[in-house]
């Protein structure tokens, strides 16, 4: 979704990128191994917690990581294993 150049009306000579969502990305793809400076979200599928941890820790940069879960203990266990500079744990109680 997205993935095209954006022509800013005020700064037409600038290099802008429309907000983009990339899905079905794998670790073999370059986009999963580089820093992207733009409004780009990469979505990678996983089956187990360990696979999610391995995917995250496979990137050489590891600037930040977030875990969203209703299960606080599980999320804390995952966050503790991430090799990232900045870690965020999002908890939400569902009634």
C-alpha positions as a Markdown table, in Angstrom:
| # | Residue | x | y | z |
|---|---|---|---|---|
| 1 | Unk | 0.0 | 0.0 | 0.0 |
| 2 | Unk | 1.5 | 3.4 | -0.9 |
| 3 | Unk | 5.0 | 3.0 | -2.2 |
| 4 | Unk | 5.1 | 6.0 | -4.5 |
| 5 | Unk | 6.8 | 9.3 | -4.6 |
| 6 | Unk | 4.9 | 12.2 | -3.1 |
| 7 | Unk | 4.9 | 15.6 | -4.8 |
| 8 | Unk | 4.8 | 18.2 | -2.0 |
| 9 | Unk | 2.9 | 21.3 | -3.3 |
| 10 | Unk | 5.1 | 23.7 | -1.3 |
| 11 | Unk | 8.5 | 22.0 | -1.9 |
| 12 | Unk | 8.2 | 20.3 | -5.4 |
| 13 | Unk | 12.0 | 19.7 | -5.7 |
| 14 | Unk | 12.2 | 17.7 | -2.4 |
| 15 | Unk | 12.4 | 13.9 | -2.1 |
| 16 | Unk | 9.3 | 12.7 | -0.4 |
| 17 | Unk | 7.7 | 9.2 | -0.1 |
| 18 | Unk | 4.0 | 8.5 | 0.5 |
| 19 | Unk | 3.2 | 6.5 | 3.7 |
| 20 | Unk | 3.8 | 2.9 | 2.8 |
| 21 | Unk | 2.9 | -0.5 | 4.3 |
| 22 | Unk | 5.0 | -3.4 | 3.2 |
| 23 | Unk | 3.5 | -6.9 | 4.0 |
| 24 | Unk | 4.8 | -10.4 | 3.8 |
| 25 | Unk | 8.4 | -9.2 | 4.3 |
| 26 | Unk | 11.0 | -11.9 | 5.1 |
| 27 | Unk | 14.5 | -11.6 | 6.6 |
| 28 | Unk | 15.9 | -12.4 | 3.1 |
| 29 | Unk | 14.6 | -9.1 | 1.8 |
| 30 | Unk | 16.9 | -6.1 | 1.9 |
| 31 | Unk | 14.1 | -3.9 | 3.4 |
| 32 | Unk | 14.3 | -6.0 | 6.6 |
| 33 | Unk | 18.0 | -5.4 | 7.0 |
| 34 | Unk | 18.3 | -1.6 | 6.5 |
| 35 | Unk | 17.3 | 1.6 | 8.1 |
| 36 | Unk | 14.4 | 3.3 | 6.3 |
| 37 | Unk | 14.1 | 7.0 | 6.8 |
| 38 | Unk | 10.5 | 7.6 | 5.7 |
| 39 | Unk | 6.9 | 6.8 | 6.5 |
| 40 | Unk | 7.4 | 3.0 | 5.9 |
| 41 | Unk | 6.0 | 0.2 | 8.1 |
| 42 | Unk | 7.3 | -3.4 | 7.5 |
| 43 | Unk | 5.1 | -6.3 | 8.5 |
| 44 | Unk | 6.7 | -9.7 | 9.1 |
| 45 | Unk | 4.8 | -12.8 | 10.1 |
| 46 | Unk | 5.9 | -15.2 | 12.8 |
| 47 | Unk | 4.5 | -18.3 | 14.4 |
| 48 | Unk | 6.2 | -18.5 | 17.8 |
| 49 | Unk | 7.5 | -16.0 | 20.3 |
| 50 | Unk | 11.0 | -17.2 | 19.7 |
| 51 | Unk | 10.6 | -16.7 | 15.9 |
| 52 | Unk | 9.5 | -13.1 | 16.6 |
| 53 | Unk | 12.6 | -12.5 | 18.8 |
| 54 | Unk | 14.9 | -14.1 | 16.2 |
| 55 | Unk | 13.4 | -11.9 | 13.4 |
| 56 | Unk | 13.9 | -8.8 | 15.6 |
| 57 | Unk | 17.4 | -9.6 | 16.7 |
| 58 | Unk | 18.5 | -10.5 | 13.1 |
| 59 | Unk | 18.6 | -6.9 | 12.0 |
| 60 | Unk | 22.1 | -5.4 | 12.5 |
| 61 | Unk | 20.7 | -2.0 | 13.7 |
| 62 | Unk | 18.2 | -2.8 | 16.4 |
| 63 | Unk | 17.3 | 0.8 | 17.1 |
| 64 | Unk | 13.9 | 0.1 | 18.6 |
| 65 | Unk | 11.4 | -2.5 | 19.2 |
| 66 | Unk | 7.8 | -2.6 | 20.5 |
| 67 | Unk | 5.7 | -5.5 | 21.9 |
| 68 | Unk | 1.9 | -5.2 | 22.0 |
| 69 | Unk | 0.1 | -7.8 | 24.1 |
| 70 | Unk | -2.7 | -8.5 | 26.5 |
| 71 | Unk | -0.5 | -11.0 | 28.3 |
| 72 | Unk | 1.9 | -8.8 | 30.3 |
| 73 | Unk | 4.2 | -11.6 | 31.5 |
| 74 | Unk | 4.6 | -13.0 | 28.0 |
| 75 | Unk | 5.3 | -9.5 | 26.6 |
| 76 | Unk | 7.9 | -8.8 | 29.4 |
| 77 | Unk | 9.6 | -12.1 | 28.6 |
| 78 | Unk | 9.8 | -11.2 | 24.9 |
| 79 | Unk | 11.0 | -7.6 | 25.5 |
| 80 | Unk | 13.7 | -8.9 | 27.8 |
| 81 | Unk | 15.2 | -10.9 | 24.9 |
| 82 | Unk | 15.2 | -8.1 | 22.3 |
| 83 | Unk | 18.6 | -6.7 | 21.4 |
| 84 | Unk | 17.4 | -3.2 | 20.6 |
| 85 | Unk | 18.5 | 0.2 | 21.9 |
| 86 | Unk | 14.9 | 1.3 | 22.8 |
| 87 | Unk | 12.2 | -1.1 | 24.0 |
| 88 | Unk | 8.5 | -0.4 | 24.4 |
| 89 | Unk | 5.9 | -2.6 | 26.0 |
| 90 | Unk | 2.3 | -1.7 | 25.3 |
| 91 | Unk | -0.2 | -3.1 | 27.8 |
| 92 | Unk | -3.9 | -2.9 | 27.5 |
| 93 | Unk | -6.5 | -4.4 | 29.7 |
| 94 | Unk | -9.5 | -5.7 | 27.8 |
| 95 | Unk | -12.7 | -6.0 | 29.7 |
